[in-house]
Amino acid sequence: MSKFPLTFCSCSALLAGPPPGANAGSLLHLLDRTHMPSGSRLLREWVARPLTDLPSIHARLDAVEEIAASGRECNIFRDILHICVYVNKHVTA
């Protein structure tokens, strides 16, 4: 067990939005470059409940490394996802 168990309450200051009229200053605000609400929600969940087991951490790091190494393919994939979201939005409307 971790010396410092991370709970939602213990990291709420990192996730909290700014008070009305203040500058945005939460960790989530700094990290969030997502384009869709679902991506923002997923990022919020990852920050609130980070991976804790080493094999899962290594698997995620390997995936990020592979994605970062294949920049052109990522751009193509991003474009395809954008089209899929656009089509889904208009088909289900």
Contacts in CASP RR format, 6 or more apart in sequence:
PFRMAT RR
TARGET T0000
AUTHOR 0000-0000-0000
METHOD contacts of the structure
MODEL  1
MSKFPLTFCSCSALLAGPPPGANAGSLLHLLDRTHMPSGSRLLREWVARP
LTDLPSIHARLDAVEEIAASGRECNIFRDILHICVYVNKHVTA
2 52 0 8 1.000
4 10 0 8 1.000
6 49 0 8 1.000
6 50 0 8 1.000
8 48 0 8 1.000
8 49 0 8 1.000
11 47 0 8 1.000
11 48 0 8 1.000
13 26 0 8 1.000
14 26 0 8 1.000
14 27 0 8 1.000
14 28 0 8 1.000
14 47 0 8 1.000
15 26 0 8 1.000
15 27 0 8 1.000
15 28 0 8 1.000
15 44 0 8 1.000
15 47 0 8 1.000
15 48 0 8 1.000
16 26 0 8 1.000
17 24 0 8 1.000
17 25 0 8 1.000
17 26 0 8 1.000
17 28 0 8 1.000
17 29 0 8 1.000
18 24 0 8 1.000
18 25 0 8 1.000
18 26 0 8 1.000
18 29 0 8 1.000
27 47 0 8 1.000
28 43 0 8 1.000
28 44 0 8 1.000
28 47 0 8 1.000
31 43 0 8 1.000
31 47 0 8 1.000
32 40 0 8 1.000
32 43 0 8 1.000
32 44 0 8 1.000
34 40 0 8 1.000
34 42 0 8 1.000
34 43 0 8 1.000
36 85 0 8 1.000
51 57 0 8 1.000
51 60 0 8 1.000
67 74 0 8 1.000
END
